[in-house]
Amino acid sequence: MPDFVAEETQRTELQTLDPQVTTIQPGGGICMRIELAWGALRRAYLKTFRRGYVRKMAELRQGTENVCPHEVLDPRDVKFYQNQGGYYWRPEDDPFTWRDRLPFARVGLAELIILSVVCFGSTAVLAYYYWPAAILPAVFGLFFVSFFRNPHRTIPTDAGVVVSPADGKVTTIEEIEHDEFIGGPAVLIGIFLSIFNVHVNRVPVPARVIGIVYRKGKFLNAMRAESARENEQLAVRIEENRAPYRRMTVRQITGAIARRIVCWVKPGDELAAGELFGMIKLGSRTELVLPREEGLEIVVKMGQTVKAGSTIFARYPAAEAEEPAS
């Protein structure tokens, strides 16, 4: 029995956040550095020209400490550090919650803006001089707009249902004799995300986050079987928030092009089924490991195309899933 499980009949103890995870994007990146640099300029502007706004945000701010390596003036300043605890704002006090309603992933807005300016700016310049040359940057621009999309999904809420954590094609369905976190036999389902898929990740069941484990690695093609073992990856360990409190793992894995894993949740967070918890920027792989139990029905098939949050992956017996919490 793993040492982080107190007893089979009790809730799983929370794990300490992996010390390698110091931001929501452990691998860093050029766009992240640009956005952080822009944040320094923005804070200087706010303190100079919008002192009333700064005072108001300070009054509404929650939390007791600043865990960011810079000053925190408004919710934008904690974007990359929201999984570290510290300062935060209630949704009703956050003037930027409208960004969550956009049809694009909020954590990818900086990349979307930068890449769109580069691609469509080049399109405009080339079109002025020689329009056929403008086709290629225009296509790339449309691709990036498409890549960072975050479409609305209808989430199944039936008891015992496990939904897909990612868009893509099912490439692996494998039985595992013993999984350490689950504490017994398990089933691993792997999804390959091409560059044309939506890349946000969603929670497969109503759950509490138990732990986050990050591992640096290679950037092999996500279609290759060894990528699951050797590539950079982040595992989100969760536990159902209703009896029998099954434990599961959602694993985000980089690919040859996708090298930026984003995960903004932390141990102790309570998440609804289908709720967003992260994304992988460009083609990649996502895996779900779930307990293999009597009555478990694996609904998806090899080669099937799935959608995060809406495609049913598996079903557990409803009567057991509805067992009242003790």
N, C-alpha and C positions, 0 to 999 in steps of 0.2 A: 504494500500500500504506500503511495507517495507520501512524503512527510508533510506536504501542504494540505492534506486532507485529514481533518480531525477524526471523524467517524463517518461511516457510510450513511447514517441517518441524519447527519448534521450538514449545515451549509459549509461550503468550502472556504477556507481561510484565504483572505486576500494576500497576494504576493506583493513584494516591494517592486516598484517600477524598475525595469532594467536600467542600470546606470548608464548604459550606452545611449539610451533614448533621452536626449536632452532637449529635443524639439519635436514637433509633429512630423518633421521630415528629416530623419536621422542622417540620410545621405547627403544633406545639404544641396547645393546646386547654384548655378549662376543666377537664375531668376530669383532665387531666395535671397542671395546676397544683394541683388539690385533692389529688391523690395525692402530689405532691412536698411539699406543706405538711404532710400527714399523716405523711410520712416524717420530718420534723423533730421532730414530737411523739413519734413512735415511738422515734427514736434517743435523745431525752432520757430517756424511760422506761427503755430498756434500760440506759443508762449509770448510771442511779440505782438501779434495782431488780434488774437481771439482769447484774451485773458478771462473774459466772462464765461466762455464755453469751457475753458480748462477748469475753472472753479466749480462749475455745475457738474462736470464729469467726475471731479474729485469727491463731491458730495454724494453722488449716486453710486460710486464705486464700492464693491463688496470685497471681502477678504481682508486679511491682516498683514500680508507681506507681498513684496515685489520679488518674484522669482525670475524676472527677465533681466538680461544683462544691460538694459537701458531703462530710462525713465518711462513710466506708464501714464499716459494722459487720457487716452480713450480706448475703446475696445479693439481698435486696429493694432494697438501696440502689443496685445497679448496673443495675436493670431498664431504665431509659431511656437508659443509656450503654454497653450491652454491645457496641455496634458501634464503640466508640472504643478498644478494647483496655483495658489496665490490669488492675485487680484482677478476680479471678474465683474461683469455687469449683468443684472437681471434682464431677460429679454425685453421687457417693457421699457427699460431704461437705455437700451442699446439703440442708438440712431442708425445703425447699419444692418439691422436684421432684414431689411428689404433685400439685401444681397442673397439671402438664403432662398428667396422666392424666384430668383432668376433661373432660367432654364439651363444654366451653366454651373459647373462645380465651383463653389466659392473659393476653394483652395487653389484653383487653377486660373483665377481671374487675372493675376499678374502675367502669367505666361500667355494667356489668351490675348491680353492687350499688347504686350511686347511683340509677340509673333505676328499678330494682325497688322500692327503698324509697319513692321518690316516687310511683310508679304504684300499687303495692299498698297503700301507706299511705293514699293518697287514696281508693282503692277501699273500704278498711275504714271510713274516716270517712263517706264518702258513703252506704255501705250502711246505716250505723246510722241516718242521718236520712231517706234517700230512696233505696231500692235501685236504681231505674232509672238514676239519675244515676251509679251506680258501674260501669255496664257499660263506658263509654268508657275510663276509666283502666285497667280490668282488661284490656281488649283491647290497649291500648298496652303494658301490662306483659308480657303474653304475647308480643307482637311482639318486644320487646327481648330477652326470654329466647331466643326463636327465632333472632334475628339473630346473636347471639354464639355460636351453637352451633359445635362443632368435631367433626363425626362421624368415626368411624373409616373409613378407606378402604383397600381392597386395591389395592396398587400393582403394575401389570404390570412384570416385570423382564426381558422378552425383549430381546435385543440389537437395537439400532437403533430401538427404540420411543421415541416422544416423547409424554408425557402432558400433559393439560390443566393449565395453571397456576391455573385458577380455575373456580368454578361459574358457570353462567349460560347465555346463548344466544349462539351464534356469529352475529355481525352483519357481519363483514368477512373476506374471504379475498382478498388482494391481492398481486400480484407486484410486487417492487421491483427495478428495474434494477441498482442498486448500493447496498449498505448499508455505511457507513463501518466500523463495528465488525466486521462479518462479513467485509468485504473483497471482496465480490462480489455476485452476484444473490441475492435472498432472497425469502421468502414471509412476509407479515404476516397473522396471524390474530387478529381482535379478538373479545372476549367482553363482552357487556353483562351486568352483575350488577344485578338488580332488588333492591329492599329485602327481598325474601323469600328471596333466595339466601344460601347460606353465603358468608362474605366473607374467609376465610383464603386465602392464596396458597401454592402448592406449586411445587417445582422440577420442571421438565419432564423432565430427564435427570440421571444422576449427573454432578456438575459441580463445578468450582472457581469461586468468585466472583472475577472479574477487576477489576470496578469498579462503583461506585455513582454515578449521575448524577441530581441533583435539580434540578427547574426549577419555580419558582413560576409561577402562572398564574391563569386564571379558573376558575369553577365552573359551566360550562355543563351542560345535561342530557347525561348520558353516552350517550344514544341518538343525539345529533346528531354527524354526521361530524366537524365542526370541533372537537369536544371533545378529540379525540386530538391536535390541534395546539396548542390554546390553553389547555387546562386544566392545573392543577397536576399534576405527575407525577414519578415516580421510576423510573429505569431500572436494572435489575439486569443487568449484563453478566456472562455466565458462559461457561465453556469446558468441554466434556466432559472427564471425567477418564480417558478411554481413547481410543486412536487411532481415528479420525483427528483427534481434538481439535477438533470443530466448535464454533464460537462462536455463541452465541444471546443474545437480549435479552428479558427479561420486563419489561414496562412497566406499572406501577401508575398509574392515572389517576383523579383525583377526579371527582365528579359534582355535580349541583345540590344534593344533600343530603349526600352523602359528602364530607367535607372533611379527613379525617384519614388520611393514608397512614402505615402502620407497616411498617418493614423493619429487622430486627435483625441481618442478616448484614453482613459487611465483606469487603473484598478479602483473598483468601487462604483463606477458609473453604471446606472440602470438604463437599459436601452430597450426600445420597443422592437418587435419583429419588423424587419424591412427598413429600420432606421439607418441612415448613413453613418459610417464611422471612419471612412478613409477612401483613398483612391491610389492607383498606381499610374504614373504618368507615362503613357505610350504602351505598346504591346507587351503582354506579361502573362502571369499565371496566378490563379487563386485556388487554394485547396480548402476543403472542409473535412474535418475528421469528427465523426459522430459515433456514439456508442452502438455496438452491435448487440441487440437484445432480441428476445423472443417477441415475435409479432412485428418487428421492424420491416417496413416495406420500402424498398428503394424504387422510387417512381421514375427517375431519369434513366436514360439509356446511353450507351456509348455513342458518340457522334452527334448527340442531340444538341440543338442550339437552345440556350437558356437565357433568361433575363433576371437580373438581380432584383430580389424582393417580390417578384410576381410568379416565377416558375417554381412549382412545388418539387423539391428534391426528394423528400422522404416523408413517411408518416409513421408515427408511433401509435399504438393502440390508444384510442381516445379516452377510454375509461381510466387508464392509468395516468394519462396526461392531466386529467381533470381531478385527480386525487387532491383533496383539500390539504393545505399546508398545515403542519402541526404547530 
